[in-house]
Structures are given as structure tokens and as C-alpha cells.
Amino acid sequence: MLARERFYLALGEASRLFADTLGMPVEQTLEQLTELLVRHLRLPVVWIGLLAGDAKRVDILAASGPARTFVDGLQLSPIPEVGGEQGGGSIAEALRTGDVVRRTSATDASYVAWRDRLEQFSLRGSVVVPFRSLDGLLGVVVLHYGDAPVLTDLGTDLFIRLAEDLSVFLERRKNMVDLLRLSDYQQAISELLRDFLAAPSMAVAYAQVPRLLVERTQAFAAWVLERNAGGTLQLVTVHGQSTAISAAIADLHEGLDGIAIRPEMGLALQALQSEQAIIGNIEHDAQLQACCNSSVLLAPIRVFGAWPIYSDTEPLAVLLVTSKNPHYFSASLQVLLHQLSDALHIADRQFKSLAEIQHRTILYQALLDEGDIVLAAQDEIHLLDNVCQRLVESGLFATVWIGRPDVGHGFTHLASAGLETPSSSLEDEQASLAWRSGFSQYPQPLGVGLGLPARTDQTTSQSAAAIPIRRGSQVWGVLTVVAVHPDIFSRDLMKLLSRVALLLGHGLDELDLKGVLAAEREHQSWLATHDPLTGLANRRGLDDYFAQALLRSARHGRILAVVMLDLDDFKPVNDSYGHEAGDLLLKDIAQRLLAVVRRTDFLVRLGGDEFVLLLEDLEDLTDLQALLYKIQKAVETPFVWSEGSSIQVRASMGLTVFPMDNESPELLLRHADQALYAIKERKHQRSQCWASFIDLRSAPVAL
């Protein structure tokens, strides 16, 4: 079997491997990938590595082959030419340019220190295939060959497809991990809110948050700095991946009485002053780097995050989170941290108002239920309906509705619960005030800082209140509640209703995020089987479709024609008019072909100017000939370029017919390609633009 055929088999098995191992550890998948490459291509060793964060070495993630112990040797020391002065090595060149690089061992600067080991294992050369990892980092697949140069004659396209398939797999796995992680985070928030209810003090509530972050999100360490009476920050609680790490962080803060004495405390101060989360990367912040270097236990830290925690009236504390992963603060994790900050805010208010909380047990339970609703929400309609229903079930409100302004002066109700009566003028007035003040960019439109009205009026003594709901940082709607008793709207109740609206806004944001992730996952799945230029299926899409098409043809007793189409003289189009014109021509031809083929036919762009057509459900060869003439006309109709000029290309087609040619999909494609080669060889001496493998097989010299 030819090396190219073995490579195709390896790519096919790799595709199945990627599909079957999405839920497995990525290292295990990469190990199996190296094993199948070694097996199919008969190589002494294949290894996969990732460029380290300092860009000075490649960390080896997986390796296989008879000469695997050669790679074990490489793991003992960093590869010196990556990021250094020896820039001529194959690995550095592949990482720098993004191109496939081939080198013989004798000329490859990547292995200067291992010449003897190369000879020991008879490794004569290698092919380095760069790819991009799931976190955006660069990696390489390195295929070493021995005395038999099995890789030297292979086209670059096969290695590029290997890199693309690996990158698509890693991206799909990242999306899946993000979705699973988001679900786990929501469960963690739900559990934490329940734990806060049982906590005897704010210190206990603080301690639960760092522990959750380390255990559920693999943070390196997390701790809370609380603002004391003197205005300085004081360590309240710390939790690290080990007791020693926790102790090292506690030692940093022991005896300190200034806010900015330590660099990470300066980061905390920035978060408090800006009222926003701050993320700092060690590589870009010399002060943070110096802080981590002060203890060998803290040296692995690569990123800091500071999340402010506020009471109702002033800054309360700062949550500091660290990780060894520079990409730790994903979008889903930042949502979790904002929710943790909000949850601590709620806990602080709970402990400061314990007597009132005890008197209003039903209300607080209802509000916690709102958090559960938000976390468990699967779609917008159920989220809004459940929020309204739970608030009514608290027994404090007769009617609850969520609405948006309509074309008139009223509000359209998106969800409601309670008494089914039209909204009163008072309700609409309150809702309109909340909506307008929200657009005026007040931080809490029903109040300044505390969620109360900015001016002295009857808002808190009347029977209706309205709270703006923010979605994507903009006022999106209004939550309106009508009280059973007109004097129910105390200061604390208004603040808690503001938290409901805030939680509801977070829930809507999370639904939006899930929608974006789902759309991206669907888009990546489409890209895996389609050509991005023409929108046609690609080679992978053909592989998925071909076998089923053969089964249908055999089951129904119909003819399946496999046509390989190539454009004659396409290169001069690019040379004369530019690649933009060539791309437009390919897109136009794809649309023309789609217009002439039938709904049962399948059209594929293999790459360049080469297409494959699977023409199904043909009754006889007369049907096929008529369809081929249509295809020829579609391709050879002049393409109008700018200012009335036109471009014309001609088609060459090679085909074979199943079941007369009763072979596997791979052989059918090869037979069609042989017929295509034959007709192109005689393109100046032919009476028609296609040739059939069936005819060539019976009369090799006649077209």
C-alpha cells in the first residue's frame, strides 16, 4: 500500500478517534493519535508537544513508537532553539511560520544536543506539523522517519489536514468542557446560597468561597481581604491547593497594616476603587511577579484576579483568586465570580439584618428560590414565568409581572403571576420611571446606591414598585410587583427586590452565553465537514456521505455515478486577474453546479479547482449523459468579471459507475481520478469533456 493511502487510512481512523473521545482526557486522545500514526505510517516515533508559556521550550504531551525512548530523553531538558537564538530548527520554524517543515536530522538545529541519540535510533529526518491548541497556544506533531523515507513524497495537504482535524477536535472539546463547566458552576452557586443560610457568621461565609473555587474550579489559591475600621485590608480567610500554600499566603499578610504594601493588595485596592473586577497576568506585571517569587510555593502562579465585594453602603472586602493557568479566567468563570460576589453581598446584608430576616422567613426563602430558578433555567419564557410565580407564592405580592414598553405609553407583559387584572396607571407609571431612569444610566434606577428612590416621594409607601432588569449591561425590562399591603415596601424589601432583578439579569445573560456557545459548537461542526469558500461539503463530508450513498443505490437497484471534475486552465485566471477573481469564480461555479444537479445529488469541493459529484438514483446511462452535458454547460458558461469583461474556463470530468464498478468509496474515487487524468491528457484531441473508467477498463486506448 502506498504511503499516501496509508496516510488517508490514518486520517480516517483519527477522525473516528476524535469523535469517540470528546469526553476523555485530552492527553489520552493524543496518546492514541500518536499510536495510530506510528502504526499506519510505519514510523519509528511520533510525538506531540505544546509550546510552553515562556515560549522557550516545547513540553511533550504524548509519544509512541519503537523509538519512544528517544523522546523520553528529550523530556529531560528544554528544546534550546525554541524562542532562543538557534532559530533554524524545524520546530522553531514551524511554530513561527505556521507551515509544515521537513528536515533531515543532519541539518536540523532542533536536535543539536541529541545527534548521538538520533544515530542510535536511526532517525534520518522528520516532518513537523504545527497546530493551535484549545487555549490558543501553539503545538506541533512531529513525525520521525528512519532509513525508509516514507514521508518525503507525501504532499503538504495531508499534513495540513491532520493539523486542521486536530485543531477542530480541540476546539470542539473546549466548547463541550465550557458547557459542562458552566453547569457545574451553577450547581455550585445553588449549593453555596443554601450554605450561606446556615452560616453562623460572615467569616464562615467568606471561608466557603475560596474553598469552593479551589475544589470546583481548580484555582491555585483564593483568599478574602476585608476592609477593617481603619480603612486597611486584612486577611480573613485563605484556601490553597495544599496546606503549605495556604500558610505561605497567610505569612505574606501577617503583620501588614497598609492596603498597598503587597502588590496583590494594590490589585485589590484597584478593584475597590473602580468597583470592577481586575485581572492581572504575572508576565505583564513586575510587581505581581516579584510577589510570587517571594516564596517558592507561590512561583507557579501565572494570573491574579480581584473581585470587589460591597455592602449596601460601602466597600466591604475583596476576593483574590490565583491560578497556574494563564487562561483560567474564562467567560463562564467570570460569571461565577460575579455571582459569588453578589452572593457574599447578600450574605453580608443577611448577617447585618438578622432580626428582620428572621421575621421574613418566607420572603427570603422566595428570594433564594429565585436564585435556584435562575440557575436551573433552560429558556427565557420559563425563567420569567417561574420568577413571577415564586414571588407571588411568597405571600407578599398580589401580582407580579415583567414587561417592556410597547409602541404606546404602556407596557407589554412578557410574564405575569397572581391576579389576572390589567396593570394600573400606578404600575405603568412606576415601570416607566424605572425604565427611563435606567436609560439615564443610574446604577440602580429605583435608588442611588441602596436601591431606593433618589428623591423623596411616595414610591416606597404605595402599593406598587418597579425594578429595572439589566441584560448585557443595558436596561432590558422592568420587574413590577403589587403588594398585598400598601406599607410592605420597606428599605430592606426594596434592596432584596433589586437583588432579584440582578439575579434575573444574570440568568438572562447566562442563557445568552449558552446560546452563543451552542451556535459556536454548531458552526464548528459545520466547518468540520464543509468548505468555507463555497459552502460545499469537503473531503470529510464526502467520507461521511459516500458509504450511505452506495448502500442506497444497492438497496434500490439504481445507478450511482462518481464524477471527479477539474477546471482546465484555472491557474491563468489567478495569474491574470488575481486570487480574488479565482475565488469568486469558484464560488460562482459551485452555485451553478448546485443549480443543475438534482436534489438527490451530492456536491463536494476537494480543494483548489477540483470537485466531486455523487449522482444518485440514475435509471440508466442516458440520464447520466444528459446530466453531464448540463454540468459541462454550467461550468463553461462565461463568468462576468468587472466592467463587462468575462472569464471562461472549461471542465474535464472523470467518472465511474456503481454497481458496474463495484468497489469501495476509496477505489471508486481513485478510478474516477484515473479517468479524469486520461481525459485531461487529451483535452486538445477530444470530442467530449469526460471519460469513463468503465470504458477505459474495457478499451484503455479509446476515449
N, C-alpha and C positions, 0 to 999 in steps of 0.2 A: 504494500500500500504506500502511495506517495506521501511525503511529509505534509503536503497541503491537505490531503484527505484526512490524515490523522489529526491535523490541527482543527479541521471542521468538526470531527467527532469530539475532540476535546472541548470545543466551544459549545457544542450541543449538550454535552454532559454538564458543563459548567452552568449553563442556563437552568438546567433541571436542579442542580445543586443550589443555586441562588433562590429558586422558587421554593424549595423544600426546607431551607434552613433559616428563613427570616427570623424565626423565634429563638434560634440557637445563639450562643456566644459567638461574636464575630471572629475571634481567634480560631475557633473550631472550624468554621466555614473556610477560612483562609488556609488552614492546615489541609483540609480535604481538597481545596483547589490546587495546591502545590502537588499533592499526591497524584491527582488525575493528569496534570500536565506532564509530570515525570513519566507516568505510565503510558500515555498516548504518544508522546513525542520521543520517548526512549532517551531521556536526558539523565546525566549523572546527578544533577542537583538543580532545584528551583527554589528560590526563596522570595519572600515578600517583606518589604521593610517600609518604615514610616519615618519621614524627616522629623527629628526631634524639635522641641520648642525653641531651642537655641540655634537651630539651623546649622549645627556644626557636626552632626552625626546622623546616621540612619539606624534606628532601632529595629531589629529583626523580629517580626511578629510570627512568622511561620516558615518552615522549610521542610523539604522532603527530597529523597533520592539516595542512591547508593553512596554518594559523596557528601552526605549531610554533615558529617563531622568537620568538613571544611568550613561550613557556616558556623558551627559551634565555636570554631577558632575566631571567626570574625566578631562574635559577640563579646569577646574578652576586651576589645579595645574599640574606641570610636573610629569610624572610617575617616581618615585625616583630610581627604580632599574636599569633602562637602563643606561649603562655606569658608574654606581656607584659601591658601594661596595656590594649591595644586588644583587648578580649575580644569585640567584637561582630562579628568577621568570620565568614564562613561556615565557613572551615577550622577555626578555633579552636572554634566551636560544635559542629561535627560530631565533632571529636576529644574534646571534653569530655563531650558527651551520648551519643555513640554513635548519634545519629539522622541520617537523611538530611536535608540542609539545602539549600533552594533560595533563591537571592538574585539580584536584578538587579545588574548591575555598578555601577549608580549608587548603590546602598545598601550595597554590600559593603565592609566595612572591611579585608578581606584584601588589597585591591589599591589602597589609597590612593595609594601611590607610583607606581602604573602607570596612572593614569587616561588619560593621553595614549595609551599603548600599547593600552589597551582600545578607544579610539575608532579608532586606526589600523587595528586588525584587525576592527572592527565586532563586538566581543564584547559582547552585551547582557545576558548573565546566565550562571549556572552552577548545576549540581547537584553537591553534594559528598556522596560515599558513603563512610562510614568502614568500615574493616575492621581485623582484627587479623592481624599478620604472623606468620611461622613462629617467631620468637623471642619472641612475646608483645608486641611493640611495635605501636603504632598507626600506621595508614596511611590514605590517602584516595585514592579515584578521583574525579577532578574532570572533569566533562563541561561544556564551554563551548558555548553556542549563540549564533547570530548573530541576524540580523533575523527569521529564521523560527523562532519559539519551539517547536521540535519536542519539547521535553522537558516543557513546562509542564503538559500534560494527562495525562501518564503517572502512574499510581498508584505510591505508595511501594513497593508489594510487589515490583515489578520490580527496583528498585534494591537492595532488601534481598536478593533472590535473587542478584543479581550479587555483592554483598559476601559472602554465605554461600558461594557457589560458589568464590570466590577464596580465602576462608579455609580451606575444606576442601582445596583443591588445595595450599595452602602447608603445611597440617598433614600431608597425605599425603606430600608431598615431603620434609618434615623427617624423618618416620619412615623413609623409604627411605634418606635420607642417613645417618641414625643407624646403620642396619643395615650399609650399605656401609662406614661409618667403623669400626664395631666389627670387621668382618672384616679391614680394613686394619691396625688396631691389633694384632690377634692375630698377623698375619704379621710385623709389626714386632718384637713381643716374641720370636717364634721366631728371627728373624734376629739379634737382639741377644744372646740367650743363646748362640748359636753364636759371635758375635764376642767375647764375654767369654772364651770358652775360649782364643782366640788372642791375647788382650791380654797384653802383657808386664808390665803393672803396673796398679795400681788407678787411677792418674792417667789412663791410656789408657781404661780402662773408664768413668771419670767423663766423659771428653770425648765419648764416643759418645752419651751420654744427651741432653744439650742439643741436639746436632746432630740427633738423631732427632726431638725434639719440634718443632724449628723447621721441619725439612724435611717431616715426615709429618703434623703436626697444626697447622701454621701459627701456632705460638707466635711472639710478637713477639721474645722473647729468653728464654733459660734459662741458669742457671749453678748451680754447686755450691759451697757453703761447707763446708769441712771443719774439724772441731774439732781444734785442734792440742794439743800437750802442755801448754800453759798454760791450756787451757780456753776460749780465744777462737776465733772463727770466722775462717777465712782463705779467700780466693778461690782455688779450684783450677782451674776452667775456666769459660769463658763462650762462648756461641754466640748471635748475633743474626741478624736478617734481613739485616743488612749489616755489613761490617767496621767501619764508623763506630759503629754501635750497640754492637757488642761492645767497642770501645775506650772508649766513654762509660761503660759499666758497669764496666769494669776500672778506669777513673780514679776512680770512686766509692769503690772499696775500696783503692786504693793508699795504703799507709802507715797504714791503720787497724789498731788493735790491741785494740779493745773490741768486745764482742759486740753491744751495742745502740747503737753510735754512729750507725749509719744506720737509718732506720725499717724498711727491709725486713729488716735483721738482727735487729731486735726481733721481727718476724714469725717469722723463723727460730728464734729462741730460744723463742718460744711453742710452736712445733711440736715442738721437742726436749723441752721440759718436760712438755707434755701427751701426748706420744707419739702425737699425732694430726695429720692434715693440717689446715692453716689456710688459708682463702681470704679475702682482703681486697679490697674494692671501693674504688677510688680516691675515688669520690664520697662515700663514707661514712667515710673515714679521712683526716683532715687531714695526718697525718704522712707517709703514703704519697704523698699528693698533692703535698706540698712536695718530697719526694724526686724525683718525676717532673718537677716544674717546675724542678729544678736544672739540667737540660740540655734544650735544645730537641729533641734527638734522642729523649729519653725521654718527651716530652709526650704522644704518642699512647697511652701505656699506660693501660688502664682497670681492670685487675684483676691482683692478685698471688695466687700460690699457693705454699705452703711444704709440702714433703713430707719428713718425717724419715727418715733412713737410719741403721739401727742395726747395729752389730756384734753379736757374741754376748753381750757383757758390758756395753756402754755406748753412749751416743750417738756416732755416727760422723761424720755430715755432714747437710746439708740441701740438698734440691733446690728451687731457686726458679724459678718459671715465670711469665711475664707475657704478656698479650695485649691487643690493641686492642679485642677483642670482649668486652663485659661478660658475655655468656652463654657464654664459652669453655669453662668447666669443666662440661661435660655429664656425665651419669652414666657413659657409656662411656669418656670421657676420664679420669675419676677412677679407674675400674677399671684403665686402662692405667697411670696414675701409681702406683697402689698396687703393681702388678706390677713396674714399673721399680724402685721402692724395694726390693721383695723381691729382684729380680734383682741389684741392687747389694749387698744384704746377702749373697747367695750369692757374688758376686764377691769381696767382702772376705774372706769365710771361705776362699775358694779360694786367694787370694794368701798369707794367713797360714798356710795348711797345705799349701803346695805339695808338700812331700815326701810327705805322706800321700796327697794327690790323685794323685800320680804312681804310687804303689803300688796305688791302687784305681781304675784307669782304667775298668774295666768298670762299677763301681758308679756313677761319675759320669756315664758315658755313659747308663746306665739312667735316672738321675735326670733328665738333660736330655731323654731320650725322654719321660719323664712330662710334662714341660712341653709338648712337641710334641703329646702325646695330649690334654692339657687344651685347648690352643689349637685343635686340629682337631676337637674333639668335636662331634658333631651331636645326640646324645641321651645320656641318663643311663646306660642299660644298657651301651652300647658304651664309654663313658668309664670306668666302673668295671671292666669286663672287661679293657680294654686296660691299665689301670694295674696290675692284679694280674698279668697275663701278662708285662708288661715287667719287673716286679720279680723274678719267677721266672727270666726269661731272663738276668738279671744274673749268675746262678750263685751268689748268696749266700744265697738262701732256698729252702727245700724247698716251703713252702706259703705262700700269701698269700691272705687273704680280707678282705672288707669286710662288716660286719654291723651290725645294730641289735638291741637287746634284744627278746626275744619275751615272750609272756604268762607264761612260767615264769621260770626263772633263767638260761636260756641265751641264745644269740644266733641270730637268723635271718641266714643268709648271703645277701647281695644279689649278690655276685660272688666268684669264687674262681679260683685257678690253682695248679698244682703237684700234689702228691699228693692224691688224692681220698679222704681219710680224715676221719671226724668230728672236730670240734675237741675237743681235750683239755680236761681241767679246768683245766690251767695257762693255756691260751689264753683260755678263758672268764673265768678269774679276772683275767687281765691286761686283757682287754677291759672287764670290769665296772668295774675300778679306773679305767681311763681315762674311761669313761662317767660314773661318779659324780664324779670329781674335776673333770670338765668342767662338770657341773651346779653344782659348788661354786664355779665362776667363777674357777678358777685360769687364768692367761693361757695356759699350756701344761701341760695336765693331767699329763703324764709328767715334768714338771720345773718348776723355778722359774727363769725367765729363759733357761736354756740348753737346755730340752727334756729334762732329766734328772730322775730321781726326787727328790722333795723330802726323802725320808727314806732312811737307809742300809738297804737290803735287798738281795735277790738279783735285782732286776729286770734289771740290766744284765749279769748273768752267766748267767742262764737262757736257754733256747733260744727263748723267745717274747717278743715285745714288742708293745704296742698303743698306737696314737696316735689321739687323737680327731680327727674331721673336723668342721670348723665350716662351717655353711651358713646364710647370713643372720645371722651373729653368734652363733648357737646351736650347741651340740654336736648334730650330726645323725647321726653314725655313728662307727664305730671301724675303723681300718685295723690288722689283726693280721698279723704276719709270724712265721714259724717258720724259724729259721736252720739251715743245713746243719751248722755247727759251733757248739757252745754258747758259745764265747768270742768270737763275732763282734761282739757289741754293745758297741762302743767308744763313747766320748763323741761322737766325730765322726759315727759312723754314726747314733746316735740323733738328733743335730741334723739330719742330712740327711733322715732319715725324717720328721721334723717338717715339713721344707720340702715334702716330697712331699704330706703331708696338707694343708698350707697351699695348695699349688698346686691340689690336687684340690678343696679347698673353693672356691677362686676359680673353677675351671672349672664347678662346680655353680651358683655364683652367676651366672656368665655365661649358662648355659643358662636359668636362671630369668629373667634380664633379656631374653634373646631371646624367651622365651615371652610375657613382658609386652608387648614391642614388637609381636610378631605379633598378639596379642589386640587391642591398641590399633589396629593397622592394619586388622584385620578389622572392629572396631567403627566406625571412621571410615568405612570403605567402606559399611557398613550404613547409617550415618546419612545418607550422601550420597543414598540412594535411598529413605529411609523417613521417615515422620512420627514424631517421638519421643513424641508424646502417645498415639496409638492403636496404633502399631506397624504401621500400614498403609503401603503404598507411597505415595511423594509424587509430585510432578509429574515429577521426573527419572526416578523408577522407571517412571512411566507412559510417558514418552518412549521409554525403553529397551525396553518390552514391546510397545507398541502395534503397531509395524510388523510384528513377528513374528506377532502375533495375526491381522493381516489376511492375511498370507501363508498361515497355516494354514487359515483359513476359505476362501480362494480355492482352495487345493490340494485340500481335502476336499469342496468344494461345499456348505458348511454356512453357516448364518446367524450373523453376529456383530452383537449389539445393543450400541450405545454409549449408556449411560444416565448422565445427569447428575442427581444427587439433591441437593435443598436442603431444609433443615429450615424449616418455616414457624414464625414467631413464636419463634425461638430467642433473640433478644435479650432479651425479657422474662424468660427463665429466668435469664440473667446478672444482670439488673437486680434481680430479686426474691430470688433465692437466692444470688447471688454467683458469681464465676468458677469457684470450686472445684466447685460443683454443675454448672455448664456443662461443665467438663472431664470430670467423672465421667459425665455424660450422653453426651458424645461418645464416650468410651471404651466405654460400655455399648452404644451403638448400633453401634459398629464390631464388637463381639463378636457382637451379634445378626445383623448382616448376614453376617458370616463363617459363622454357623451355618446360614443359609438358602440361601446361594449354593452352587453346586456346586464340585467340585474344579477344574473347567476354567475357572471364572470368576476374574476379577481385580478386586480392590477397591482403590480409591485415595482418599486424603483430599487434596483440592486445597488446603485451608486453610479456617479458620473452620468453618462448618457445611455445607460443600459437599463432596460425594463424587462419584466417577466409578466406574461398574461396567462392565467389559467382559464381556458374557455370551456366551461362545463355544459352538460346537458345538450350535446350536439347529437342530432339524429343520424347524420351521415356526413361524409367529407364535402358534399356540395354546400351544406350550411357553413362549414369551416372556410371554404374558399371565398364565399360571399363576405364573410366577416373579415377575412384577411384583406380583401380589397378595400373595405371601409377603413380599416386600420391604416393601410397604406395612404389612402387619400387624406385622412386626418393628420398624419404626420407631414405629408409633403405639401399641404396647402401653405402658401407663403405666410410667414409671420411678419406682421406690420410693425416696424420699428419707428423711431422718432421721425417726424416731419415727412411722413409718407414713404420712407424707404422701407424695403422689405427684405426678409431673410428667408431663404428656403434651404431645408435640409431634406435628405432622403433617408428612407428606412431600409435596413436589412433585417430579415427575420429568419431565425432557425427554429424548427418546431419538431416535435414528435407527438405521437398519438397513442393514448392509452384506451383500450387494452391491447391494441396491436403491438405496442411496445410495453410489455407487462413487467415493468421494473420498479425499483424503489424510487421515492422522490429524488434522492441524490443522483441516481443514474439517469432518470428522466431529464433532469436539468443538464446533466453532462451531455446527454445525447442531443438536446436542443442546442446546446452551445457548440457542439461539433457541426451541426447543420448550419448554424449561424456563421461559423468560421468558413465553411465551404462556400456559402453564398457571397460572403464579403470578399473572398479571394477572386471571385469572378464578377464583381459588381459592374465592370465595364463591358462584360460579354454575356449578360443575362437577359432573359425575356421577362422575368418576374423577379420580385424583390425578396422572395422567400424560398427556402429549401426545406425538405422534409427528411428527417433522419431515416424514416421508413424507406423512402426512395433511395437514399444514399446507401443503405444497407443492402438493398437488392441490386442496385446498379451504381457502384461507387463513383464511376466517372461521369455519370449523367446527372444533370440538374433538372 
